[in-house]
């Protein structure tokens, strides 16, 4: 074999090997929080009405898991408590390393707060 052929074959083997290995060893994690049911009667205009937050999580989860390769944790409705959200955030923080991707999604009601300063 000529040197040119050996170099070409070696380059091709290196290229094929590199393509088969993961180019980016980062881990992708997601925390999805969605609340639909606030347990409030719809007829009372003074309290928050129910929304579709849990539905957002149900639609987003398969996209992140199956198409984007994320490890997904989801909390919806009664499971989406302050304590559970803090616990999930601490778990993600503990598991994640530099270079990992963390996606946080909250589909809940917000509340206006006046900025007094």
VMD Tcl script that builds the backbone (N, CA, C; Angstrom):
set m [mol new atoms 351]
animate dup $m
set s [atomselect $m all]
$s set {name element resname resid chain x y z} {
  {N N UNK 1 A 0.831 -1.185 0.000}
  {CA C UNK 1 A 0.000 0.000 0.000}
  {C C UNK 1 A 0.869 1.238 0.000}
  {N N UNK 2 A 0.392 2.205 -0.696}
  {CA C UNK 2 A 1.116 3.463 -0.740}
  {C C UNK 2 A 0.798 4.255 0.515}
  {N N UNK 3 A 1.678 5.146 0.869}
  {CA C UNK 3 A 1.516 5.991 2.057}
  {C C UNK 3 A 0.233 6.823 1.944}
  {N N UNK 4 A -0.056 7.305 0.752}
  {CA C UNK 4 A -1.254 8.118 0.550}
  {C C UNK 4 A -2.509 7.301 0.884}
  {N N UNK 5 A -2.547 6.034 0.498}
  {CA C UNK 5 A -3.697 5.182 0.791}
  {C C UNK 5 A -3.803 4.901 2.295}
  {N N UNK 6 A -2.672 4.666 2.927}
  {CA C UNK 6 A -2.651 4.402 4.373}
  {C C UNK 6 A -3.173 5.617 5.142}
  {N N UNK 7 A -2.725 6.800 4.751}
  {CA C UNK 7 A -3.172 8.035 5.398}
  {C C UNK 7 A -4.674 8.225 5.167}
  {N N UNK 8 A -5.133 7.963 3.957}
  {CA C UNK 8 A -6.558 8.110 3.646}
  {C C UNK 8 A -7.404 7.146 4.456}
  {N N UNK 9 A -6.990 5.895 4.538}
  {CA C UNK 9 A -7.733 4.897 5.306}
  {C C UNK 9 A -7.694 5.243 6.794}
  {N N UNK 10 A -6.560 5.671 7.296}
  {CA C UNK 10 A -6.436 6.047 8.710}
  {C C UNK 10 A -7.348 7.227 9.027}
  {N N UNK 11 A -7.342 8.206 8.137}
  {CA C UNK 11 A -8.201 9.374 8.344}
  {C C UNK 11 A -9.675 8.963 8.347}
  {N N UNK 12 A -10.048 8.091 7.421}
  {CA C UNK 12 A -11.422 7.617 7.342}
  {C C UNK 12 A -11.822 6.859 8.611}
  {N N UNK 13 A -10.942 6.011 9.130}
  {CA C UNK 13 A -11.220 5.275 10.365}
  {C C UNK 13 A -11.374 6.215 11.557}
  {N N UNK 14 A -10.526 7.228 11.636}
  {CA C UNK 14 A -10.626 8.215 12.719}
  {C C UNK 14 A -11.940 8.982 12.612}
  {N N UNK 15 A -12.298 9.361 11.408}
  {CA C UNK 15 A -13.534 10.112 11.188}
  {C C UNK 15 A -14.756 9.282 11.561}
  {N N UNK 16 A -14.796 8.020 11.150}
  {CA C UNK 16 A -15.920 7.145 11.466}
  {C C UNK 16 A -15.992 6.916 12.975}
  {N N UNK 17 A -14.867 6.690 13.619}
  {CA C UNK 17 A -14.833 6.496 15.069}
  {C C UNK 17 A -15.322 7.742 15.790}
  {N N UNK 18 A -14.887 8.911 15.366}
  {CA C UNK 18 A -15.299 10.162 16.006}
  {C C UNK 18 A -16.798 10.397 15.851}
  {N N UNK 19 A -17.355 10.017 14.725}
  {CA C UNK 19 A -18.790 10.213 14.505}
  {C C UNK 19 A -19.629 9.275 15.366}
  {N N UNK 20 A -19.078 8.136 15.724}
  {CA C UNK 20 A -19.821 7.170 16.522}
  {C C UNK 20 A -19.778 7.491 18.014}
  {N N UNK 21 A -18.792 8.248 18.441}
  {CA C UNK 21 A -18.684 8.613 19.849}
  {C C UNK 21 A -19.528 9.852 20.118}
  {N N UNK 22 A -20.054 9.978 21.336}
  {CA C UNK 22 A -20.803 11.194 21.631}
  {C C UNK 22 A -19.882 12.398 21.586}
  {N N UNK 23 A -20.272 13.381 20.810}
  {CA C UNK 23 A -19.435 14.570 20.659}
  {C C UNK 23 A -19.535 15.475 21.874}
  {N N UNK 24 A -20.651 15.392 22.557}
  {CA C UNK 24 A -20.856 16.251 23.686}
  {C C UNK 24 A -21.400 15.400 24.823}
  {N N UNK 25 A -20.608 15.214 25.853}
  {CA C UNK 25 A -20.988 14.318 26.938}
  {C C UNK 25 A -21.859 15.009 27.984}
  {N N UNK 26 A -22.448 16.130 27.635}
  {CA C UNK 26 A -23.280 16.836 28.602}
  {C C UNK 26 A -24.568 16.071 28.872}
  {N N UNK 27 A -25.089 16.245 30.079}
  {CA C UNK 27 A -26.375 15.672 30.443}
  {C C UNK 27 A -27.411 16.779 30.386}
  {N N UNK 28 A -28.574 16.451 29.884}
  {CA C UNK 28 A -29.659 17.416 29.794}
  {C C UNK 28 A -30.738 17.026 30.801}
  {N N UNK 29 A -31.074 17.955 31.674}
  {CA C UNK 29 A -32.108 17.724 32.674}
  {C C UNK 29 A -33.164 18.817 32.567}
  {N N UNK 30 A -34.399 18.439 32.867}
  {CA C UNK 30 A -35.482 19.418 32.836}
  {C C UNK 30 A -36.380 19.220 34.042}
  {N N UNK 31 A -36.848 20.336 34.582}
  {CA C UNK 31 A -37.878 20.323 35.610}
  {C C UNK 31 A -39.076 21.063 35.040}
  {N N UNK 32 A -40.189 20.351 34.940}
  {CA C UNK 32 A -41.416 20.929 34.405}
  {C C UNK 32 A -42.443 20.998 35.526}
  {N N UNK 33 A -42.956 22.196 35.767}
  {CA C UNK 33 A -43.960 22.401 36.801}
  {C C UNK 33 A -45.198 22.989 36.148}
  {N N UNK 34 A -46.333 22.363 36.387}
  {CA C UNK 34 A -47.577 22.865 35.808}
  {C C UNK 34 A -48.744 22.660 36.749}
  {N N UNK 35 A -49.476 23.731 36.973}
  {CA C UNK 35 A -50.655 23.643 37.827}
  {C C UNK 35 A -51.865 24.062 37.018}
  {N N UNK 36 A -52.836 23.160 36.957}
  {CA C UNK 36 A -54.104 23.457 36.285}
  {C C UNK 36 A -55.209 23.679 37.304}
  {N N UNK 37 A -55.227 22.846 38.315}
  {CA C UNK 37 A -56.333 22.834 39.265}
  {C C UNK 37 A -55.949 23.589 40.537}
  {N N UNK 38 A -56.552 24.747 40.714}
  {CA C UNK 38 A -56.331 25.531 41.928}
  {C C UNK 38 A -57.432 25.294 42.956}
  {N N UNK 39 A -58.371 24.400 42.630}
  {CA C UNK 39 A -59.427 24.058 43.555}
  {C C UNK 39 A -60.378 25.194 43.857}
  {N N UNK 40 A -60.446 26.148 42.974}
  {CA C UNK 40 A -61.300 27.312 43.194}
  {C C UNK 40 A -62.534 27.250 42.320}
  {N N UNK 41 A -63.655 27.698 42.860}
  {CA C UNK 41 A -64.863 27.743 42.026}
  {C C UNK 41 A -64.723 28.801 40.941}
  {N N UNK 42 A -65.109 28.478 39.746}
  {CA C UNK 42 A -64.972 29.397 38.613}
  {C C UNK 42 A -65.834 30.648 38.742}
  {N N UNK 43 A -66.896 30.580 39.514}
  {CA C UNK 43 A -67.793 31.727 39.566}
  {C C UNK 43 A -67.284 32.858 40.458}
  {N N UNK 44 A -66.263 32.623 41.266}
  {CA C UNK 44 A -65.752 33.681 42.144}
  {C C UNK 44 A -64.652 34.455 41.416}
  {N N UNK 45 A -64.915 35.708 41.019}
  {CA C UNK 45 A -63.936 36.480 40.247}
  {C C UNK 45 A -62.738 36.951 41.063}
  {N N UNK 46 A -62.799 36.799 42.386}
  {CA C UNK 46 A -61.708 37.287 43.234}
  {C C UNK 46 A -60.574 36.268 43.370}
  {N N UNK 47 A -60.816 35.047 43.014}
  {CA C UNK 47 A -59.768 34.026 43.140}
  {C C UNK 47 A -59.342 33.531 41.756}
  {N N UNK 48 A -58.132 32.994 41.718}
  {CA C UNK 48 A -57.580 32.528 40.454}
  {C C UNK 48 A -58.427 31.424 39.859}
  {N N UNK 49 A -58.643 31.529 38.589}
  {CA C UNK 49 A -59.358 30.490 37.867}
  {C C UNK 49 A -58.374 29.379 37.485}
  {N N UNK 50 A -58.913 28.217 37.245}
  {CA C UNK 50 A -58.083 27.102 36.788}
  {C C UNK 50 A -57.547 27.412 35.393}
  {N N UNK 51 A -56.347 26.935 35.120}
  {CA C UNK 51 A -55.711 27.119 33.811}
  {C C UNK 51 A -55.232 25.765 33.301}
  {N N UNK 52 A -54.454 25.741 32.231}
  {CA C UNK 52 A -54.017 24.489 31.610}
  {C C UNK 52 A -52.534 24.196 31.833}
  {N N UNK 53 A -52.005 24.529 32.986}
  {CA C UNK 53 A -50.581 24.329 33.252}
  {C C UNK 53 A -50.132 22.884 33.184}
  {N N UNK 54 A -50.914 21.969 33.743}
  {CA C UNK 54 A -50.549 20.548 33.707}
  {C C UNK 54 A -50.577 20.024 32.273}
  {N N UNK 55 A -51.475 20.557 31.449}
  {CA C UNK 55 A -51.512 20.160 30.036}
  {C C UNK 55 A -50.234 20.587 29.316}
  {N N UNK 56 A -49.711 21.766 29.661}
  {CA C UNK 56 A -48.451 22.222 29.067}
  {C C UNK 56 A -47.333 21.233 29.354}
  {N N UNK 57 A -47.283 20.744 30.591}
  {CA C UNK 57 A -46.257 19.765 30.981}
  {C C UNK 57 A -46.436 18.473 30.189}
  {N N UNK 58 A -47.670 18.016 30.060}
  {CA C UNK 58 A -47.944 16.775 29.316}
  {C C UNK 58 A -47.533 16.889 27.848}
  {N N UNK 59 A -47.664 18.072 27.274}
  {CA C UNK 59 A -47.264 18.278 25.878}
  {C C UNK 59 A -45.757 18.449 25.723}
  {N N UNK 60 A -45.130 19.081 26.678}
  {CA C UNK 60 A -43.699 19.387 26.577}
  {C C UNK 60 A -42.807 18.193 26.923}
  {N N UNK 61 A -43.244 17.374 27.878}
  {CA C UNK 61 A -42.410 16.262 28.349}
  {C C UNK 61 A -41.942 15.326 27.223}
  {N N UNK 62 A -42.833 14.801 26.372}
  {CA C UNK 62 A -42.344 13.887 25.330}
  {C C UNK 62 A -41.404 14.556 24.329}
  {N N UNK 63 A -41.606 15.821 24.080}
  {CA C UNK 63 A -40.699 16.533 23.164}
  {C C UNK 63 A -39.302 16.590 23.754}
  {N N UNK 64 A -39.208 16.944 25.018}
  {CA C UNK 64 A -37.892 17.036 25.658}
  {C C UNK 64 A -37.239 15.664 25.816}
  {N N UNK 65 A -38.023 14.654 26.209}
  {CA C UNK 65 A -37.451 13.326 26.431}
  {C C UNK 65 A -37.085 12.633 25.127}
  {N N UNK 66 A -38.041 12.536 24.227}
  {CA C UNK 66 A -37.852 11.711 23.036}
  {C C UNK 66 A -37.094 12.416 21.923}
  {N N UNK 67 A -37.313 13.710 21.758}
  {CA C UNK 67 A -36.677 14.409 20.647}
  {C C UNK 67 A -35.399 15.142 21.029}
  {N N UNK 68 A -35.286 15.521 22.314}
  {CA C UNK 68 A -34.126 16.300 22.728}
  {C C UNK 68 A -33.209 15.560 23.699}
  {N N UNK 69 A -33.618 14.403 24.201}
  {CA C UNK 69 A -32.768 13.586 25.067}
  {C C UNK 69 A -32.629 14.091 26.499}
  {N N UNK 70 A -33.624 14.801 27.005}
  {CA C UNK 70 A -33.585 15.299 28.376}
  {C C UNK 70 A -34.049 14.226 29.355}
  {N N UNK 71 A -33.505 14.268 30.569}
  {CA C UNK 71 A -34.018 13.512 31.700}
  {C C UNK 71 A -34.993 14.455 32.395}
  {N N UNK 72 A -36.275 14.109 32.373}
  {CA C UNK 72 A -37.315 15.044 32.794}
  {C C UNK 72 A -37.914 14.656 34.139}
  {N N UNK 73 A -38.038 15.651 35.001}
  {CA C UNK 73 A -38.801 15.538 36.241}
  {C C UNK 73 A -39.983 16.471 36.087}
  {N N UNK 74 A -41.179 15.983 36.390}
  {CA C UNK 74 A -42.343 16.855 36.269}
  {C C UNK 74 A -43.161 16.823 37.556}
  {N N UNK 75 A -43.678 17.982 37.897}
  {CA C UNK 75 A -44.549 18.146 39.059}
  {C C UNK 75 A -45.798 18.865 38.585}
  {N N UNK 76 A -46.953 18.237 38.818}
  {CA C UNK 76 A -48.195 18.860 38.373}
  {C C UNK 76 A -49.221 18.863 39.501}
  {N N UNK 77 A -50.087 19.858 39.433}
  {CA C UNK 77 A -51.213 20.036 40.348}
  {C C UNK 77 A -50.817 19.822 41.808}
  {N N UNK 78 A -51.403 18.830 42.496}
  {CA C UNK 78 A -51.163 18.667 43.935}
  {C C UNK 78 A -49.716 18.317 44.273}
  {N N UNK 79 A -48.979 17.757 43.324}
  {CA C UNK 79 A -47.565 17.435 43.558}
  {C C UNK 79 A -46.650 18.652 43.396}
  {N N UNK 80 A -47.173 19.721 42.819}
  {CA C UNK 80 A -46.370 20.923 42.560}
  {C C UNK 80 A -46.411 21.862 43.761}
  {N N UNK 81 A -45.973 21.346 44.910}
  {CA C UNK 81 A -45.927 22.153 46.131}
  {C C UNK 81 A -44.587 22.870 46.230}
  {N N UNK 82 A -44.546 23.865 47.079}
  {CA C UNK 82 A -43.291 24.586 47.316}
  {C C UNK 82 A -42.188 23.615 47.719}
  {N N UNK 83 A -42.503 22.738 48.680}
  {CA C UNK 83 A -41.502 21.786 49.179}
  {C C UNK 83 A -41.010 20.854 48.068}
  {N N UNK 84 A -41.899 20.344 47.247}
  {CA C UNK 84 A -41.496 19.441 46.163}
  {C C UNK 84 A -40.691 20.157 45.084}
  {N N UNK 85 A -41.049 21.404 44.799}
  {CA C UNK 85 A -40.294 22.169 43.796}
  {C C UNK 85 A -38.888 22.434 44.302}
  {N N UNK 86 A -38.750 22.853 45.555}
  {CA C UNK 86 A -37.422 23.108 46.132}
  {C C UNK 86 A -36.602 21.826 46.146}
  {N N UNK 87 A -37.220 20.713 46.520}
  {CA C UNK 87 A -36.529 19.413 46.543}
  {C C UNK 87 A -36.033 19.035 45.145}
  {N N UNK 88 A -36.887 19.207 44.141}
  {CA C UNK 88 A -36.506 18.876 42.764}
  {C C UNK 88 A -35.367 19.770 42.276}
  {N N UNK 89 A -35.418 21.057 42.610}
  {CA C UNK 89 A -34.338 21.978 42.214}
  {C C UNK 89 A -33.022 21.591 42.873}
  {N N UNK 90 A -33.064 21.219 44.147}
  {CA C UNK 90 A -31.842 20.798 44.857}
  {C C UNK 90 A -31.281 19.511 44.260}
  {N N UNK 91 A -32.165 18.600 43.872}
  {CA C UNK 91 A -31.718 17.344 43.247}
  {C C UNK 91 A -31.025 17.627 41.920}
  {N N UNK 92 A -31.628 18.479 41.100}
  {CA C UNK 92 A -31.019 18.825 39.814}
  {C C UNK 92 A -29.677 19.513 40.031}
  {N N UNK 93 A -29.611 20.392 41.024}
  {CA C UNK 93 A -28.353 21.083 41.323}
  {C C UNK 93 A -27.271 20.083 41.719}
  {N N UNK 94 A -27.637 19.107 42.542}
  {CA C UNK 94 A -26.680 18.108 43.012}
  {C C UNK 94 A -26.185 17.211 41.876}
  {N N UNK 95 A -27.073 16.867 40.961}
  {CA C UNK 95 A -26.738 15.952 39.877}
  {C C UNK 95 A -25.980 16.625 38.734}
  {N N UNK 96 A -26.140 17.902 38.580}
  {CA C UNK 96 A -25.596 18.598 37.410}
  {C C UNK 96 A -24.131 18.972 37.602}
  {N N UNK 97 A -23.447 18.940 36.472}
  {CA C UNK 97 A -22.026 19.303 36.447}
  {C C UNK 97 A -21.829 20.420 35.431}
  {N N UNK 98 A -20.658 21.005 35.469}
  {CA C UNK 98 A -20.331 22.052 34.514}
  {C C UNK 98 A -20.492 21.504 33.094}
  {N N UNK 99 A -21.180 22.274 32.255}
  {CA C UNK 99 A -21.400 21.876 30.873}
  {C C UNK 99 A -22.744 21.202 30.636}
  {N N UNK 100 A -23.419 20.780 31.718}
  {CA C UNK 100 A -24.748 20.188 31.569}
  {C C UNK 100 A -25.749 21.272 31.188}
  {N N UNK 101 A -26.879 20.838 30.667}
  {CA C UNK 101 A -27.957 21.754 30.311}
  {C C UNK 101 A -29.116 21.505 31.272}
  {N N UNK 102 A -29.627 22.581 31.874}
  {CA C UNK 102 A -30.775 22.481 32.766}
  {C C UNK 102 A -31.860 23.399 32.234}
  {N N UNK 103 A -33.052 22.833 32.031}
  {CA C UNK 103 A -34.200 23.585 31.524}
  {C C UNK 103 A -35.275 23.596 32.598}
  {N N UNK 104 A -35.736 24.778 32.975}
  {CA C UNK 104 A -36.802 24.930 33.957}
  {C C UNK 104 A -38.020 25.517 33.266}
  {N N UNK 105 A -39.173 24.899 33.511}
  {CA C UNK 105 A -40.414 25.379 32.903}
  {C C UNK 105 A -41.486 25.444 33.975}
  {N N UNK 106 A -42.076 26.616 34.136}
  {CA C UNK 106 A -43.150 26.807 35.107}
  {C C UNK 106 A -44.379 27.301 34.362}
  {N N UNK 107 A -45.446 26.525 34.415}
  {CA C UNK 107 A -46.703 26.914 33.812}
  {C C UNK 107 A -47.737 26.994 34.940}
  {N N UNK 108 A -47.785 28.171 35.547}
  {CA C UNK 108 A -48.652 28.416 36.695}
  {C C UNK 108 A -49.138 29.856 36.628}
  {N N UNK 109 A -49.976 30.221 37.563}
  {CA C UNK 109 A -50.389 31.619 37.661}
  {C C UNK 109 A -49.233 32.445 38.203}
  {N N UNK 110 A -49.191 33.680 37.802}
  {CA C UNK 110 A -48.262 34.632 38.387}
  {C C UNK 110 A -49.042 35.646 39.195}
  {N N UNK 111 A -48.326 36.522 39.841}
  {CA C UNK 111 A -49.005 37.539 40.624}
  {C C UNK 111 A -48.258 38.852 40.471}
  {N N UNK 112 A -49.002 39.898 40.212}
  {CA C UNK 112 A -48.391 41.213 40.102}
  {C C UNK 112 A -47.975 41.700 41.486}
  {N N UNK 113 A -46.782 42.257 41.553}
  {CA C UNK 113 A -46.280 42.845 42.779}
  {C C UNK 113 A -45.814 44.243 42.455}
  {N N UNK 114 A -46.297 45.214 43.185}
  {CA C UNK 114 A -45.926 46.598 42.936}
  {C C UNK 114 A -44.497 46.852 43.388}
  {N N UNK 115 A -43.719 47.474 42.531}
  {CA C UNK 115 A -42.349 47.854 42.858}
  {C C UNK 115 A -42.401 49.210 43.535}
  {N N UNK 116 A -42.188 49.246 44.852}
  {CA C UNK 116 A -42.364 50.504 45.579}
  {C C UNK 116 A -41.093 51.340 45.650}
  {N N UNK 117 A -40.004 50.861 45.121}
  {CA C UNK 117 A -38.794 51.691 45.122}
  {C C UNK 117 A -38.346 51.968 43.708}
}
mol reanalyze $m
mol bondsrecalc $m
mol representation Tube
mol addrep $m
